Amino acid sequence: MRVAVVGAGWAGLAAAVRATQAGHDVTVFETAGMPGGRARSDDDSDAATDNGQHILLGGYARTLALMREVGVDVERALLRVPLSVTYADGGGFALSRSGPRLLAAAGALAGARGFGIVDKLSAVAMSLAWRLRGFRCPPSMTVDELLRHAPTARVHRRLIEPLCVAALNTPSAEASAEVFLAVMRDSLFGARDASDLLLPQRPLAQLLPLPALAWLRARGADVRLRTRVDALERVEHRWRVGSDDLFDEAILATPAPEAARLTQTLAPAWSATAAALAHEPIVTIALTAPKRPWPAAMLALHSDDTSAPAQFAFKLGEQPADVDRVTLVVSAAGRWLQRGSDAVAAAAVLQYRQAFAIRDDEAVDVASVRADKRATFRCTAGVVRPAMAILPGLRAAADHVAGPYPATLESAVMAGETAAAALGG
Ligand SMILES: Cc1cc2nc3c(=O)[nH]c(=O)nc-3n(C[C@H](O)[C@H](O)[C@H](O)COP(=O)(O)OP(=O)(O)OC[C@H]3O[C@@H](n4cnc5c(N)ncnc54)[C@H](O)[C@@H]3O)c2cc1C
């Protein structure tokens, strides 16, 4: 079949690779000059800047398999470390890779630094209760409601909130407990290495987008960069995509607002569901700071709702001899961005200074501030996500499509692969 894929983010690339492998004649349309969508780099060099810090998990089985398929040396491209929520002062918890998962999680909680015995017991009781309930809860329940009777305020603030915001990009007061529990089940309490953090050692473009582009072109797929699809039209049983090309089937791998626009007259109900999704920003701040000891490559920061916006700090890649090159991440940043991105950056820098005891006469220089206003959809309790099937021969494949997980690279790849597998069905 002639298949059109609209969008060359991780979902579109996954769909295109799997459709090509299945023997289809694939054309990819991409507005930007670089593939990768929200997980892209500015250019194809080793020094390229990414559109925000990304981390992968050991449980991203489909993404890791796809990366290998297109020739990426996953072990070199990603630094694998056991899951930890470590603070600059060494507090927090680290998960051991050995032993049954529930015991490892209980052991990590019991050994967590900076927590009292009551905190630890409450955290262990909470995870046992999740397990006993099969990691299930009503779809309308928020993470805060899930935790109402369980852990202490410190466990909530210092362990659950950072995990929730990192995974769902939504504050725990509104975040879907159902999706949060699915993430916990399959990462923290899943297969032995599923909870490992995989920290990129290369620009994002080299993790999948550019190798997938080369793989597709080498196999005859037509990848058209700088080519925006303005409209979709049904022509008998086929699809006109863009100017005058006709395709047997099409996969819409664009963000939800664009998928809603393209389907507005073709499938009004589907389009309305996609258009109704709210989005949540992420702010990424790159800075240089005086050298300090770092207990781990990724650190949690004490964050709050009033003056401390950043949840995590990263020190990755080759470092200069004289300064630390650091990235600060503010997830669920909607509540902060009302003050403007410069104010968010200033507050995050102050937070960093306090965490690492940096004196006033020592310089912290901000290199860049990126505010991605539509980083992910808001994964709130009861959120209704659009289905993959739109019309015969037309499917959506992206991180917002209905599924068990929040908006992640793995959700995007899963959606792309599932849409490709359904071609002709
Ligand atoms: C700052 C930031 C940090 C993140 N951190 C993480 C993380 O740590 N871990 C994680 O797993 N996920 C993270 N995410 C989420 C992850 O990046 C997304 O879930 C994933 O990239 C979505 O992929 P996608 O293919 O579904 O959509 P997109 O990446 O949005 O791809 C859609 C593509 O469609 C193209 N397009 C749109 N309209 C058209 C059109 N009309 N014609 C042609 N092309 C079009 C766009 O240009 C884009 O390339 C983060 C996101 C951001 C923004």
Ligand as a Chemical Component Dictionary entry (heavy atoms), coordinates in Angstrom:
data_LIG
# 
_chem_comp.id                   LIG 
_chem_comp.type                 NON-POLYMER 
_chem_comp.pdbx_formal_charge   0 
_chem_comp.three_letter_code    LIG 
# 
loop_
_chem_comp_atom.comp_id 
_chem_comp_atom.atom_id 
_chem_comp_atom.alt_atom_id 
_chem_comp_atom.type_symbol 
_chem_comp_atom.charge 
_chem_comp_atom.model_Cartn_x 
_chem_comp_atom.model_Cartn_y 
_chem_comp_atom.model_Cartn_z 
_chem_comp_atom.pdbx_ordinal 
LIG C1  C1  C 0 10.987 19.784 27.237 1  
LIG C2  C2  C 0 10.445 18.383 27.136 2  
LIG C3  C3  C 0 10.955 17.389 27.963 3  
LIG C4  C4  C 0 10.465 16.083 27.885 4  
LIG N1  N1  N 0 11.028 15.123 28.660 5  
LIG C5  C5  C 0 10.694 13.830 28.457 6  
LIG C6  C6  C 0 11.403 12.791 29.124 7  
LIG O1  O1  O 0 12.287 13.035 29.929 8  
LIG N2  N2  N 0 11.053 11.487 28.849 9  
LIG C7  C7  C 0 10.067 11.177 27.958 10 
LIG O2  O2  O 0 9.822  9.975  27.720 11 
LIG N3  N3  N 0 9.367  12.155 27.321 12 
LIG C8  C8  C 0 9.662  13.460 27.536 13 
LIG N4  N4  N 0 8.998  14.447 26.870 14 
LIG C9  C9  C 0 7.836  14.068 26.030 15 
LIG C10 C10 C 0 8.282  13.566 24.642 16 
LIG O3  O3  O 0 9.185  14.464 24.055 17 
LIG C11 C11 C 0 7.040  13.448 23.762 18 
LIG O4  O4  O 0 6.111  12.601 24.419 19 
LIG C12 C12 C 0 7.347  12.836 22.405 20 
LIG O5  O5  O 0 8.469  13.436 21.801 21 
LIG C13 C13 C 0 6.118  13.023 21.508 22 
LIG O6  O6  O 0 6.380  12.471 20.236 23 
LIG P1  P1  P 0 5.287  12.496 19.100 24 
LIG O7  O7  O 0 5.915  11.884 17.900 25 
LIG O8  O8  O 0 4.024  11.928 19.610 26 
LIG O9  O9  O 0 4.951  14.049 18.810 27 
LIG P2  P2  P 0 5.929  15.238 18.336 28 
LIG O10 O10 O 0 7.283  15.033 18.866 29 
LIG O11 O11 O 0 5.241  16.508 18.676 30 
LIG O12 O12 O 0 5.995  15.053 16.759 31 
LIG C14 C14 C 0 5.041  15.584 15.877 32 
LIG C15 C15 C 0 5.720  16.030 14.589 33 
LIG O13 O13 O 0 4.718  16.419 13.646 34 
LIG C16 C16 C 0 5.192  17.536 12.923 35 
LIG N5  N5  N 0 4.017  18.214 12.362 36 
LIG C17 C17 C 0 3.039  18.868 13.049 37 
LIG N6  N6  N 0 2.104  19.295 12.185 38 
LIG C18 C18 C 0 2.477  18.900 10.950 39 
LIG C19 C19 C 0 1.911  19.053 9.642  40 
LIG N7  N7  N 0 0.751  19.694 9.430  41 
LIG N8  N8  N 0 2.565  18.522 8.577  42 
LIG C20 C20 C 0 3.742  17.865 8.760  43 
LIG N9  N9  N 0 4.337  17.704 9.972  44 
LIG C21 C21 C 0 3.697  18.213 11.050 45 
LIG C22 C22 C 0 5.939  18.341 13.984 46 
LIG O14 O14 O 0 6.833  19.262 13.391 47 
LIG C23 C23 C 0 6.636  17.228 14.777 48 
LIG O15 O15 O 0 7.903  16.947 14.237 49 
LIG C24 C24 C 0 9.424  15.770 26.961 50 
LIG C25 C25 C 0 8.908  16.770 26.133 51 
LIG C26 C26 C 0 9.405  18.055 26.213 52 
LIG C27 C27 C 0 8.842  19.115 25.287 53 
# 
loop_
_chem_comp_bond.comp_id 
_chem_comp_bond.atom_id_1 
_chem_comp_bond.atom_id_2 
_chem_comp_bond.value_order 
_chem_comp_bond.pdbx_ordinal 
LIG C1  C2  SING 1  
LIG C2  C3  SING 2  
LIG C2  C26 DOUB 3  
LIG C3  C4  DOUB 4  
LIG C4  N1  SING 5  
LIG C4  C24 SING 6  
LIG N1  C5  DOUB 7  
LIG C5  C6  SING 8  
LIG C5  C8  SING 9  
LIG C6  O1  DOUB 10 
LIG C6  N2  SING 11 
LIG N2  C7  SING 12 
LIG C7  O2  DOUB 13 
LIG C7  N3  SING 14 
LIG N3  C8  DOUB 15 
LIG C8  N4  SING 16 
LIG N4  C9  SING 17 
LIG N4  C24 SING 18 
LIG C9  C10 SING 19 
LIG C10 O3  SING 20 
LIG C10 C11 SING 21 
LIG C11 O4  SING 22 
LIG C11 C12 SING 23 
LIG C12 O5  SING 24 
LIG C12 C13 SING 25 
LIG C13 O6  SING 26 
LIG O6  P1  SING 27 
LIG P1  O7  DOUB 28 
LIG P1  O8  SING 29 
LIG P1  O9  SING 30 
LIG O9  P2  SING 31 
LIG P2  O10 DOUB 32 
LIG P2  O11 SING 33 
LIG P2  O12 SING 34 
LIG O12 C14 SING 35 
LIG C14 C15 SING 36 
LIG C15 O13 SING 37 
LIG C15 C23 SING 38 
LIG O13 C16 SING 39 
LIG C16 N5  SING 40 
LIG C16 C22 SING 41 
LIG N5  C17 SING 42 
LIG N5  C21 SING 43 
LIG C17 N6  DOUB 44 
LIG N6  C18 SING 45 
LIG C18 C19 SING 46 
LIG C18 C21 DOUB 47 
LIG C19 N7  SING 48 
LIG C19 N8  DOUB 49 
LIG N8  C20 SING 50 
LIG C20 N9  DOUB 51 
LIG N9  C21 SING 52 
LIG C22 O14 SING 53 
LIG C22 C23 SING 54 
LIG C23 O15 SING 55 
LIG C24 C25 DOUB 56 
LIG C25 C26 SING 57 
LIG C26 C27 SING 58 
# 
